Amino acid sequence: MTPTVDALLKGDYHVHSTFSDDAHSTMSENLAAASAAGLSEIRLVDHVRQSTTWVPDFLSTVAGAPSFAGLSVFTGVEAKILNARGELDVPPNLIVGPGGVDAILIADHQFPGLDGAWTPDETKAKMAVGLGVTDILDLLIGATVAAMESVEWGQLAHCFSILPKIGLAESDLTDEHLAAWASAAATTGTLIEVNEKWGCPGPRALRVALAAGAQLVASTDSHVSTDVGRYSRVSSILSTADLSATDES
């Protein structure tokens, strides 16, 4: 059964702590904020790279954090897609599943290019000298699908947030692009987060995802505890997507 908007907004599946160098709140502060906001689920997430060594300390800190009645706590690490093959910027010894983090958040922080991660400016420069929009979108969808297929427990973080950075929009994605993306999410069991900070994916993509059987979660992508569980853009996106229209149960 497709979850209701209210049910989705009871979770925040992308919350950063001071283990990320651009965040400002501790895990304990984030958990207290989640409880105060009336959340029932939270995923504590921080950025990793191939060189990251602190994941065991991250997990120990989560284990030692205060518990709050009615709040289920999950963990994750957020890693960028490195290239068109869908390789992820994760430590080589990362454990996902029992004894490790609960999920890898797959992020389009840069563009997954043929020879590595391209900055937005590099991507626009390649487009200016002949790399067409269709080619760019094929690369993005292909890399995202490959990344989903490479992990057992995945979540798409702010998917398609790279598009406006390179002068494109979700409306440039074809129905075929979205169908391939949604089918891969459903087949692999990859969660699709609806992200407050970046306002993506949009209603059209979400309708395709739900029709394919993919699962949605809500996230603030918060970097300070006062943002945990506080939704505005996500509420609007989910309402516009009209989740009830996709529920065939």
Secondary structure, 3 states (H helix, E strand, C coil): CCCCHHHHCCEEEEECCCCCCCCCCCHHHHHHHHHHCCCCEEEEEEECCCCCCCHHHHHHHHHHCCCCCCCEEEEEEEEEECCCCCCECCCCCCCECCCCECCEEEECCCEEECCEEECHHHHHHHHHCCCCHHHHHHHHHHHHHHHHHHCCCEEEECCCCHHHHCCCCHHHCCHHHHHHHHHHHHHHCCEEEEECCCCECCHHHHHHHHHHCCEEEEECCECCHHHCCCCCHHHHHHHHHCHHHHCCC
